[in-house]
Amino acid sequence: MSKEKEKILLAHGSGGILSRRLVEEVFAKAFSNPLLAPLNDQAIFELPNKKLAFTTDSYVVNPVFFPGGDIGKLSVCGTINDLAVGGAEPVYLSASFIIEEGMDFDDLKKIVDSMSKTANAAGVKIITGDTKVVERGKGDKVFINTTGIGVVNDDINLTPANISPGDVIIVSGSMGDHGIAIMTFREGIQMEVPVESDCAPLHLLVNDMLTKAGGVKAMRDPTRGGLATILNEFASSSNCGMIIREDDIPVKEEVKGACEILGFDPLYLANEGKLVAVVAKEYAQDVLSAMKANPLGKDAAIIGTVLSEPKGKVLLETSIGNKRILDMLSGEQLPRIC
């Protein structure tokens, strides 16, 4: 009997185990090169007299307008953040649109205006792009691809390979806001306190962390797959263990409530205006103070530490003192989230 061919699933876009497998077994294998090998959110490379960061991402969020933002704002912030967590100062973006026949012209203008305002406020220019239109029913209003270029100082080297036992894990604020904002709005769930997306550009916060403190070894923004998935990627790449404390992880009460109703875990939910940093222990308090002085880091918290064992694993210390393994996201929790 012939073996049934494997198909792409929605879960391959979740940011979890299947996403990692797809990247490693298909794309990384085919495109193998030293710049791609770290599988960071951006590639860092050098040209004569310049060290640059380069990233690209696509946005398919449904709905395209949601509490706290829209697909346009999301695409600009997401690309800026992928550059920022590599230590880059974002400079230029491109923007390409796949537009479905029948989309309202006014909606497209709102999205483009939102991109313009977000980029201008961040001091970033959108300098090139492309548009394509597909037949009605072949898309979902609009999909956006953005590519970004940033400049990296020569002395900055942020990578999970730097992580070592004793380091401290810090998050910049509450987890799960974006995922719950999208899901409750999408499903028409009325919350007593509505949740808004945390969608925001993080480059100025990162700049404060790097220039006012130091000791930052690695950073990521926990989008698809959330905090749990990012920490598992850190642990795997560094061959270290990690432990985080449930009581120290900031989660808004309204997000906790929505998670209880919907059966979600906030540690696996997408965020679009938060970062996770691993910092040398002796610098942790200085980095935390620098973050708290920035509006986007006012709720920053130390949530855990890096261990020598168990290698490649993340442990969660629960509110009642038990410890359990915190795995990478398996399957699709929330499709079309970014």
N, C-alpha and C positions, 0 to 999 in steps of 0.2 A: 504494500500500500504506500502511496506517496504521502510524504509528510506535508501537512497543511502549512501553507505559507503564513509567517507571522505578519500581523497587521499593526499599523500605527493606531494607538489608543489615545483617548483624551488624556489619560494618566501620563503619557509620554511628555506632556506639556506642563506637568504639575510642579516641576522643580524638585521632585523627590527622587526615589530610587530609580524609577523607569526613565526619568529625564537624564539622570547621570549615566545610566547604561546607554541610552541613545547617543549621547554626546561622545562617550568613550569608545563605543563599539562601531559607530558609523562615522561621525564627523572628525573626531580627533585622530582616528586611525587613518582616514583618507587624507586629511590635510596635515599630517604630522610634521611639526617643525618646532624648534626651540622656543619661539615666541608664543605658540599656541599651547605648548605642553603644560604650563601651570594651571590652565583652565580657570583663570581669574575672570573677573567681570570686564577686564580691559587688558590689552596687550601694551606693555611698556617697551619702547625701543628707542634707539639713538640714531640721530642724523648728525651731520657735522655741526658741532656747537649747540645741539638741542637734544633734550631727552623728552620724548612725547608719549602720550597715552592715546589709545585709539579703541573705540568701542562702538558696537551697533546693537540695536534691539528693535523688536516689532511689538506693536500694541493692538490688541484685538478685544479690549474690554467691552463687556455688555452689562448695562447700558452705556452709551457713550457719554451721557451726562449723569452725574451721581453727586450725592452730598459731599461737598468739599472739593469738587473738581470736575474734570471731563477728560476725554481721551487726549485732547491737545495738551493740556497742562501736564497730564501724566507722562506723555511721551517726552516732553522737555525735561521734566524733573527726573524721570527715570534715567535718562542718558547722562545728565549732569551728575547724578549720584554714582553711576557706574564709573565715571571718571574720577570723581572726588574720593571714593574709597580706595583708589589706587594712589592717592596723594597728589593728583593732578589738579591744576587750575584749569577749568573748562574754558575754551576759547571759541570754537566754532562747532556748529551743528549742520547736518543736512536733514531734510525732511521729505519723505516720499509717501504718497497717498494712493491707496487703492480704494476707489469710490464706487459704491453700488449705484447703478442706474435707478433713478427715482428718489434719491436722497434730497431732502429739502435744502435749497441753496442757503437759506438763512442759518440752518444748523451748521453747515460747513463753514460759513463765515464766522459763526460764534467760536467754533473749534480753532480755526486759524487765528482769530483775534486773541484767544486765550493763549495759544502758543507764543504769539508775539509779545504779549504782556509778560508772560512768565520768563521768556528769554531776556527781554529788555531789563526786567527787574534783577535778573541774575548776572547781568553784564556779559551775556553770551549772544553771539550773532548767528542767525540761520542764513547760510551763504549759498546753498544750492539745494536742489530737490528734483522731484519728478512726480507726475500724476498719471494714473491709469484709471479707466472706468470699465467696470465689468457689468455684464447683463444683470437685470433684476433677478434676484433669487440666487445669484452666484457669490454674493458677499453679504455683509451685514452692516449697511450704512457706510462705514469707513474703517479701514485698517491703516495704521501709520507705522512706517519704519523711520527711525532716526539713527544717525551716526554722529559720533562726537569725537573731537580732537581736543586734547588738553596738554599743557606744558607741565613737566615734572622737574622739580629741583634735583640737582645731581646727588644730594645727600639723602634723598628719600628713597627707601626701599621697603615697601609694605608687601609682605607675602606670608602665607601660612607657614612656609619653611622656616621663618624666624621664630616661631612659637616654641617655648620650652617650659618645662615644669616650674611652677611657682608664679607664672604670669597670672594676671588678673583679667577677668572678663567683664566688660562694661557695655551696657546698652544705653542709647541716648534718650529713651522714653518708653511710653506704653506700647505694648505689643497687641497686634490684631486689629487696629482701628480700620485700616483700609479694607481688609477682608470682610469684616462685619458691615461696614458702610455699604459695600457693593451688594452683599448678599441680602441684607434686610430691605434695601431699596428695590432690588431686582424682584424679590418675592412679595413686595407690598406689605411687609411686616411693620406694624406701627409700634415703635418703642416709646416708652414714657420719656426717656431722654434720648433723642436721635443721635446716632453715631455718625460722625463725619470722617471722610478719608483724611489721613495725615499727609497727603501728597504735598511735598515741599522739596526745594533744592537744598542739598546739605553741604555744598562746597565751602561756605563761610564757616560753618561749624567745624568742618575738618581742618580748615586753615587755623582756627583758634587752637584746636587740639595739637597741631603740629608745631605751631610757632610759639605758643604761650606755655607749653608744658614739655612735650617730648616723651620718648619711651614707648611710642606706639609701634607695635610690631606688625599687626595685620588688621584690616578692616573689611567689612562687607555690609551691604544693605540687605536686610532679610525680607526679600520680596516673596516670590513663589516658594512655598515650602516652609516659610517662616524661620523663626529663631532656631528651632530644633534642627532643621536641615542645614543651615549655615554652620552651626556648631559641629555637626557631624562631618561636614566637609573640612572644617579646620582640623578636627581630631585626626581624620584620615590622612590629610596632607602633611601634618606635622609628626604623625606617629606618636602622639601623646594622648593621654586621657583628659577628660574634663568633667567637672562637677558643678552644677548650678543649683541654687536654692530657690525652690518654688516661692517662698514667702518674700524673696527679694526682687522678684521679677515684676516690674510695674505693668499692671493690666487695669484698665478703667472698669469701674463697677458695671457700667452699661454694657461693656464688651463681655464681661463675665456672665452677665444675665442673658445676653443673646446667645452666647456659647452653650449655656445650660439648656436653653429652649431648643436650639438647633442641633445640639449634639456635637459641637466642634471643640477643639482644643486650641486656645489662643497661641500656644507655642508653635503651631503649624500654620497659622494664618498669615497672609501677606501684609506687609507694611510698605509704604511708599514715601515715608519721610523720617525713617529711623535707621540707625546704624548699629552694628556690633563691632566692638574693638577689643583686641587682646593687647594688653599693656604690661610692660615690665613692672613688677610689684613696687619698686621704689619710686616709680613715677605715677602710680595709680591715683593717688589723692590729688596731685597737681592736674592730671588730665581731667578728673571728675570735676574739679573746681572750674577749669576752663570751659567745660561743656555746660555746666550749670549757669555760667554767666551769659551764655548765648540763649536766646528765646527758644531755639529748636532743641536745646539740650537741658532745659530747666528741670526736667524730670529724670535726668540721667541717674543710673544706679549701677553699683557694683553687684553682679549677680553670681559670681563664681570664680573658680580658679582652675588652672591647668595642672594636671597630674602626670606622673610618670607612668602610671597604670590605672585602669586597663587601657592599653594602647589602642588608639583608633576608636574609642568608645566615649559616649557622653552619658553621665549619670545625672539623674534628677533627685535631689533630696526633697521629699515631700513635706507638706505642712505638719505631718505627724511624725516626722523624723525617719521615715523609711527611705531607702534608696532603690531606684529602679533604673534600668537602661532606657535612655531616651533615643529611640531610633530615628533615622531619616524618614521623611514622609513616604508612605507606601500607597500607591494609587492616587486617584484624583479627588481632592477635597472640594475645591471650588474652581470649576472651569471658567475660562474667559474673565480672569480677575485683573489682568493687566495687559 
